Amino acid sequence: MKKGKILLIDDEQSILKVISTILKNENFDVITAKSKKEAIQKINSSKFDIVLSDFRLPDGTGMEILEYFREKNEIKPFIMITAYGSINGAVEAIKKGANHYIAKPIDADNLIEIINFYINQTEKETDVENFHGIIAKSKKMKELFRDIDIVSKSDSTILIEGESGTGKELVAKAIHKLSKRKKNPFIPINCSAIPPELFENELFGHEKGSFTGAVTSEIGKIELAGEGTLFLDEIGEMPQLIQAKLLRVLQEKEYFKIGGTKLLKMKCRVISATNKNLEKMVEEGKFREDLFYRINVVLLKIPPLRERKEDIPLLVEHFLKKFSTQNGKEIHQIDSLAMEKLLDYDFPGNVRELENAIERAVVMCTGDRIKAEHLPAKILKADKNNEIKTEDNYPKNLFELEKRIILKTLNEENWNQTRTAQKLGISRKQLRTKMKNFGLLN
């Protein structure tokens, strides 16, 4: 089994042959190029795990290939090969984004060690998650993914708590997709969007002639869900009269249509969601206590975006691709100031607000890179200078402050740990230790 695909660029045939042989013997797939032009053709036609390029080429430099490689939105390792007299240029390449440089004459053992290091690093650090439509890489969200996987195997009722815009329906859909009910319907009901007088009909359906205007029979959402999943979004908005009727259905697993005489069986699983504190509503008499315990057999809580800001760059990249495609644009990057503004903002509207902000930015952008000026005004106003004036947002201790600095630098360097450590003036080992302590690395 091949360990990885490497693009090797050098204008000397003898070097290409020797290095190719060394790497192929180590079970790497090696593609070669003798010039900048040929290398760019290879980059455009294939994907590589590592690029290994000579600094000086007949028609350009390795630096130019590096810049092109980065423009293609590639974040894989790039290693520069240099003659002794060009080491200053190689160091400059490191500053521009290269991961490493190797001086000629090349030591075979050293070369293999370096390449294996970056291959292994890439494998270990590929922690980006697309969990059934939920995009995240943070520790808190990975814990949620684990819980979703566990509860999906049962038939118990589930309550999902989360602020508006956190993706409660996505979580419910993920549970459905992972369950034995996945081949059956997923039927959502937005409890806040249904008038109280129509709620019973929405759930249970009616028989022809059961009320004025009922010229035909109609099935309700419970019957429509069949043996699938019924998702009750914003259940805190459900009228109390309907709460009582829903409780009975959950207890007895049977019901009647409005105006009906035939007893129907409830076969679906119920997942509920809320952005309210249902326990407080129970205390205030606004939500039935018995229904609360019936729907809350398993509780899942979605953390707000402000508590998992390490997910923001990943979500930004996802939304950039989505809205660039929708708008027929080629926008693949966001500048560091714009990203800093996004990281400084607390997003009360959570992922939905971030999505809207990136959609607006894509629409307003006339170039190939999102800038701060393309973001909504309220995000630009919520800068770090304003934040530190408020007691709630100011880091309470050095631990929090150091975490913020490291997270900001990681995002500026696209989570490249080598460049981040260099920028912070610490070793890569020290950086990884700090990341583990701050929950930024599993």
C-alpha positions in Angstrom: 0.0 0.0 0.0 1.4 3.4 -1.0 2.3 5.8 1.8 1.6 9.0 -0.1 1.9 10.8 -3.4 4.9 13.1 -3.9 5.6 15.7 -6.6 9.4 15.9 -7.1 10.7 18.9 -9.0 14.3 19.3 -10.2 15.9 20.2 -13.5 18.8 17.7 -13.0 17.8 14.3 -14.4 20.3 12.5 -12.1 18.9 14.0 -9.0 15.3 13.1 -10.1 16.4 9.5 -10.7 18.2 9.1 -7.4 15.6 10.7 -5.2 12.7 9.0 -7.0 14.4 5.6 -6.5 15.0 6.3 -2.8 11.3 7.4 -2.2 9.8 4.6 -4.3 11.8 2.1 -2.3 10.1 3.5 0.8 6.7 2.8 -0.9 5.9 6.4 -2.0 4.2 7.2 -5.3 6.5 9.7 -7.0 5.7 12.0 -9.9 8.5 14.1 -11.3 8.8 17.5 -13.1 11.8 19.2 -14.6 10.6 22.8 -14.8 8.1 25.3 -13.3 5.8 24.9 -16.2 5.7 21.1 -16.0 5.2 21.3 -12.2 2.3 23.6 -12.5 0.7 21.3 -15.1 1.1 18.4 -12.6 -0.4 20.4 -9.7 -3.4 21.3 -11.9 -4.0 17.7 -12.9 -3.5 15.8 -9.7 -3.4 16.0 -5.9 -0.2 15.5 -3.9 0.5 14.7 -0.2 3.9 16.5 -0.4 5.7 18.7 -2.9 9.5 18.5 -3.0 11.0 21.3 -5.2 14.4 22.5 -6.1 14.9 26.3 -5.4 16.3 27.2 -8.9 14.7 25.9 -12.1 15.3 26.8 -15.8 12.1 28.8 -16.1 11.5 30.1 -12.6 12.0 29.2 -8.9 10.6 26.9 -6.3 9.3 30.0 -4.5 7.0 30.7 -7.5 5.7 27.1 -7.4 5.2 27.4 -3.7 3.1 30.6 -4.2 1.1 28.9 -7.0 0.5 25.8 -4.8 -0.8 28.0 -1.9 -3.0 29.9 -4.3 -4.6 26.6 -5.3 -5.8 26.4 -1.7 -3.4 23.5 -1.0 -2.3 23.2 2.6 -0.2 20.1 2.2 3.5 20.1 3.1 6.0 21.9 0.7 9.7 21.1 1.1 12.4 23.2 -0.6 15.6 21.7 -2.0 18.5 24.1 -2.2 22.2 24.2 -3.0 24.4 25.5 -0.2 24.7 29.0 -1.8 20.9 29.4 -1.9 20.1 28.7 1.8 19.1 32.3 2.4 16.5 31.9 -0.4 15.3 28.7 1.2 14.9 30.5 4.6 12.9 33.1 2.8 10.7 30.4 1.4 10.0 29.1 4.9 8.8 32.6 5.8 6.5 32.5 2.8 4.9 29.2 3.8 7.3 26.3 3.0 7.3 23.7 5.7 11.0 22.7 5.5 14.1 22.9 3.4 16.8 20.4 2.6 20.3 21.3 1.5 22.2 19.5 -1.3 23.9 17.1 -1.3 20.8 15.3 0.0 21.2 12.7 2.8 18.9 9.9 2.0 18.1 8.9 5.6 17.4 12.5 6.6 15.1 13.0 3.5 13.1 9.9 4.4 12.9 10.9 8.1 11.6 14.4 7.1 9.0 13.1 4.6 7.8 10.4 7.0 7.4 13.1 9.7 5.2 15.3 7.5 3.2 12.3 6.2 2.5 11.1 9.8 1.8 14.7 10.9 -0.8 15.1 8.2 -2.5 11.8 9.2 -2.6 12.7 12.9 -3.8 16.2 12.4 -6.5 15.5 9.9 -9.2 16.2 12.5 -11.6 18.1 10.4 -15.1 16.6 10.7 -18.1 16.6 8.4 -20.3 14.5 10.6 -23.5 13.9 8.6 -23.7 17.5 7.4 -22.3 19.0 10.7 -19.0 20.8 10.1 -16.7 21.0 13.1 -13.3 20.1 14.5 -13.5 21.3 18.1 -13.3 19.0 21.1 -16.8 20.0 22.3 -18.4 19.1 19.0 -16.5 15.8 18.7 -17.9 14.9 22.1 -21.3 15.7 20.8 -20.7 13.5 17.7 -19.8 10.7 20.0 -23.0 11.1 22.0 -25.1 11.3 18.8 -23.6 8.0 17.6 -24.5 6.4 20.9 -28.1 7.6 21.2 -28.9 6.9 17.6 -28.9 3.2 18.4 -31.8 3.5 20.8 -35.5 4.3 20.4 -35.7 6.7 23.4 -37.1 10.2 23.0 -34.3 12.8 22.8 -34.3 16.5 23.7 -31.8 18.7 21.9 -30.9 22.0 23.6 -29.2 24.8 21.8 -29.4 28.5 21.0 -30.9 29.7 17.8 -28.7 29.0 14.8 -26.6 26.2 16.4 -27.9 23.5 14.1 -30.5 21.6 16.2 -32.2 20.2 13.1 -28.9 19.0 11.7 -28.3 17.1 14.9 -31.7 15.5 14.7 -31.1 14.5 11.1 -27.8 13.0 12.0 -29.4 10.9 14.7 -32.0 9.8 12.1 -29.4 8.9 9.5 -27.5 6.8 12.0 -30.5 5.0 13.3 -32.3 1.8 12.1 -35.1 4.2 11.0 -32.9 5.9 8.4 -34.8 4.4 5.4 -38.1 5.9 6.7 -39.2 9.5 6.7 -37.7 12.4 8.7 -40.7 14.7 9.4 -39.9 18.1 11.0 -42.5 20.4 12.6 -41.6 24.0 13.6 -43.8 24.4 16.7 -43.3 28.2 16.7 -44.7 28.6 13.2 -48.1 26.8 13.6 -51.2 28.7 14.8 -52.6 27.1 18.0 -55.9 26.3 16.4 -54.2 24.3 13.7 -51.7 22.4 15.8 -53.9 19.3 16.6 -54.7 18.9 12.9 -51.0 19.2 12.1 -50.1 16.4 14.4 -53.0 14.0 14.1 -54.8 14.8 10.8 -58.6 14.8 10.3 -61.4 12.8 8.7 -63.6 14.2 6.0 -66.4 16.3 7.4 -65.0 16.5 10.9 -65.2 20.4 10.8 -66.3 23.1 8.4 -64.0 23.1 5.4 -62.8 19.5 5.9 -63.9 18.3 2.4 -61.3 15.6 2.3 -59.4 13.4 4.9 -55.9 14.4 5.7 -53.1 12.5 7.5 -51.1 14.2 10.3 -47.4 14.4 10.7 -47.3 11.5 13.1 -48.8 9.2 10.5 -46.7 10.7 7.8 -43.5 9.9 9.8 -44.5 6.2 9.8 -41.6 4.2 11.3 -39.3 7.1 10.8 -38.5 10.2 13.0 -40.8 13.1 14.1 -38.8 16.2 14.9 -40.6 18.8 17.1 -38.5 21.9 16.7 -38.9 24.7 19.3 -41.2 22.5 21.4 -41.3 25.2 24.1 -43.7 27.1 21.8 -46.3 24.2 21.8 -49.7 25.2 23.2 -50.4 23.6 26.6 -53.6 21.9 25.3 -51.5 20.2 22.7 -48.9 19.3 25.2 -51.4 17.2 27.1 -52.5 15.4 24.0 -48.9 14.8 22.9 -48.1 13.4 26.3 -50.9 10.9 26.0 -49.7 9.8 22.6 -46.2 9.3 23.8 -47.4 7.3 26.8 -50.0 5.1 25.0 -48.5 5.0 21.5 -51.9 5.5 19.9 -54.3 8.3 18.9 -57.3 9.3 16.9 -57.6 11.6 13.9 -59.8 14.7 14.5 -63.3 13.4 13.9 -62.1 9.8 13.6 -63.1 6.6 15.3 -60.3 4.3 14.2 -57.5 4.0 16.8 -54.1 4.6 15.1 -50.7 3.4 16.3 -47.8 5.8 16.7 -44.7 4.1 15.3 -42.2 6.9 14.9 -39.5 8.1 17.2 -39.8 11.6 18.6 -36.9 14.0 18.8 -37.6 17.5 20.3 -35.5 20.6 20.3 -35.6 23.9 22.1 -33.7 27.2 22.5 -35.5 27.9 25.8 -34.9 26.7 29.4 -37.7 24.2 29.7 -36.9 23.5 33.3 -37.6 27.1 34.1 -40.7 27.1 32.0 -41.9 24.1 34.1 -41.3 26.0 37.3 -43.3 29.0 35.9 -46.1 26.7 34.8 -45.6 27.3 31.1 -44.6 23.8 30.2 -46.0 20.5 31.5 -43.6 18.8 33.9 -44.8 15.3 32.9 -44.2 16.0 29.2 -40.8 17.5 30.0 -39.6 14.3 31.6 -41.2 12.2 28.8 -39.3 14.0 26.0 -36.1 14.4 28.0 -35.1 10.8 28.4 -31.8 11.7 26.6 -30.5 15.3 26.6 -28.0 16.6 24.0 -26.7 20.1 24.4 -25.1 21.9 21.4 -22.4 24.4 22.4 -22.8 28.0 21.0 -20.3 29.1 18.4 -18.6 31.5 20.8 -17.5 28.5 22.9 -15.9 26.7 20.0 -14.3 29.5 17.9 -11.7 27.0 16.6 -14.5 25.8 14.3 -14.9 29.3 12.7 -12.1 29.0 10.1 -13.4 25.6 9.0 -17.0 26.8 8.7 -15.8 29.9 6.8 -14.0 27.7 4.3 -17.1 25.6 3.9 -19.4 28.6 3.4 -16.9 30.3 1.0 -17.0 27.2 -1.3 -20.8 27.0 -1.1 -21.6 30.6 -1.9 -18.8 31.1 -4.4 -20.3 28.2 -6.4 -23.8 29.5 -6.0 -22.8 33.0 -7.2 -20.5 31.9 -10.0 -17.4 33.4 -8.3 -13.8 32.1 -7.7 -13.3 33.2 -4.1 -11.1 30.7 -2.1 -9.5 32.9 0.6 -10.2 35.4 3.4 -7.6 37.8 4.5 -6.1 37.8 8.1 -7.9 41.0 9.2 -11.3 39.7 8.1 -10.7 36.4 9.9 -9.5 38.2 13.0 -12.8 40.2 13.0 -14.8 37.0 12.7 -12.8 35.4 15.6 -13.3 38.5 17.8 -17.1 38.5 17.3 -19.3 36.4 19.6 -22.0 35.4 17.0 -25.2 35.6 19.1 -26.9 34.1 16.0 -24.3 31.2 16.0 -23.6 29.2 12.8 -26.6 30.7 11.0 -25.3 34.2 11.5 -21.8 33.2 10.4 -23.3 31.6 7.3 -25.3 34.8 6.5 -22.2 36.9 7.0 -20.1 34.9 4.6 -22.9 34.8 2.0 -23.0 38.6 2.2 -19.3 38.9 1.9 -19.2 36.7 -1.2 -21.9 38.8 -2.8 -20.1 42.1 -2.0 -16.6 40.8 -3.0 -15.4 41.8 -6.5 -12.0 40.1 -6.2 -10.7 36.7 -5.3 -10.3 37.3 -1.5 -12.8 38.2 1.2 -11.7 41.4 3.1 -12.9 42.9 6.3 -14.8 45.6 4.4 -17.1 42.9 2.9 -18.3 41.8 6.4 -21.5 43.1 8.1 -21.0 46.3 10.1 -21.9 44.9 13.4 -19.0 42.3 13.1 -16.6 45.1 12.2 -17.7 47.1 15.2 -17.2 44.3 17.7 -13.5 44.4 17.6 -11.1 43.3 20.2 -10.5 46.8 21.5 -14.1 47.1 22.4 -14.2 43.6 23.9 -11.5 44.1 26.4 -13.5 47.0 27.9 -16.2 44.7 28.9 -15.8 42.5 32.0 -17.5 39.5 30.4 -15.2 39.3 27.3 -11.9 40.2 28.8 -9.7 37.1 29.5 -10.0 36.3 33.2 -6.4 35.0 33.5 -3.2 34.3 31.7 -4.4 30.8 30.7 -7.3 32.3 28.7 -5.2 35.0 27.2 -2.5 32.6 26.1 -5.1 30.3 24.6 -6.6 33.2 22.6 -3.2 34.2 21.2 -2.3 30.7 20.2 -5.7 30.1 18.6 -5.5 33.4 16.7 -2.0 32.5 15.4 -3.0 29.0 14.4 -5.9 30.4 12.3 -3.6 33.0 10.7 -1.2 30.1 9.7 -4.1 27.8 8.5 -3.4 25.6 11.6 0.2 24.8 10.3 1.9 24.0 13.6 5.5 24.5 12.4 4.8 28.0 11.1 2.7 28.8 14.2 5.5 27.8 16.5 8.0 29.9 14.5 5.7 32.9 14.6 5.2 32.5 18.4 8.9 32.0 19.0 8.5 28.6 20.6 9.3 25.0 19.6 6.8 22.9 17.8 6.9 20.5 20.8 6.0 23.3 23.2 3.2 24.4 20.9 1.7 20.9 20.8 1.9 20.6 24.6 0.1 24.0 25.0 -2.6 23.0 22.4 -3.3 19.8 24.3 -3.6 21.8 27.6 -6.1 24.2 25.9 -8.2 21.4 24.4 -7.1 22.4 20.8 -5.5 19.0 20.1 -6.7 15.5 20.8 
